[in-house]
């Protein structure tokens, strides 16, 4: 199942390109700020959130194609173009039938979905906006990326709650292993809309305290969370590709938590000896704190030593697709030979990485409270 990553792209609250994203992580910057949200009924609130910076498509995407793209689709398409540019790939040189898109999203284009439902309610079923309907389906991001790049290979979208990216990644690796494709654009994206924020506030999931504008503390049980959004993409190629790799996937798997320990299944004796760093999907939720503690203890027991475990959601926020941003962060750490100290409520936790050497192998262990478990091993190429 080995495959290489040759390029990454990202649009996030830390920056709208990989260079800015890496600079923000390296400098311990928080993408959190106070933002205004208008709820149903007209109520307006100002609350902390990690909203992605505008995606700059200049020089990347034909303006005519941009007209079809809403905010989320634009973030995803720009990330895909960035990743190809980093890989040194001209889209016109790709074999269209051997190149595909595998994407993950929990909610899809929520703003467009709401616009479609509004048009239905205001104009009636017969006159609801067909354009908004077309752009509201979850698969629209992957479709628009394929249309932009002119590729005709496999095109899939997976929705697996907070593990949507990990699900897309495992599927993409299986596709490469089967020989159905040579190059895959793999990523995930979700957007935070006023409607989602309103719903989150009603169920006490999102933090409304302006004092929390310093950002999320993923290492403390501090329910409710500080939400965010964004998109990230990797270019995934077969291990025999001639392009220079940034990092290499040794293995990945997804299943039901408790049925088997995926980390144990993935880690060969050789890999166990070189893994010095783990990343998780901790999001600072009181409800999930004990859940993550159990997983982290299991990792220590598996490796026979206490493993350094990080999450950078304090830098770029908690969202269903944050796993894609964490994957890009992991690739940057491996390719740059460095460790990014994570943020916790705006404070740099250098103590968590004190004495940690530049990693040569990272284990990502993502255990959802929904009962789904995903894990992958990423190494220096």
Secondary structure, 3 states (H helix, E strand, C coil): CCEEEEEEEEECCCCCCHHHHHHHHHCCCCCCEEEEEECCCCCEEEEEEECCCCCCCCCCCCHHHHCCCCHHHHHHHHHHHHHHHHHCCCHHHCCHHHEEEEEECCCCCHHHHHHHHHHHHHHCHHHCCHHHHHHHCCCHHHHHHHHHHCCCCCEEEECCHHHHHHHHHHHHHHHHHHCCCCEEEEEEEECCCHHHHHHHHHCCCECCCHHHHHCCCCCCCCCCECEECEEEEEEEEECCCCCCCCEEEEEEEEEECCCCCHHHHHCCHHHHHHCCEEEECCCCCCCCHHHHHHHHHHHHHHHCCCCEEECCHHHHCECCCHHHHHHHHHHHHHHHCCCCCCEECCEECHHHHCCCCCCCEEEEEEECCCCEEEEEEEECC
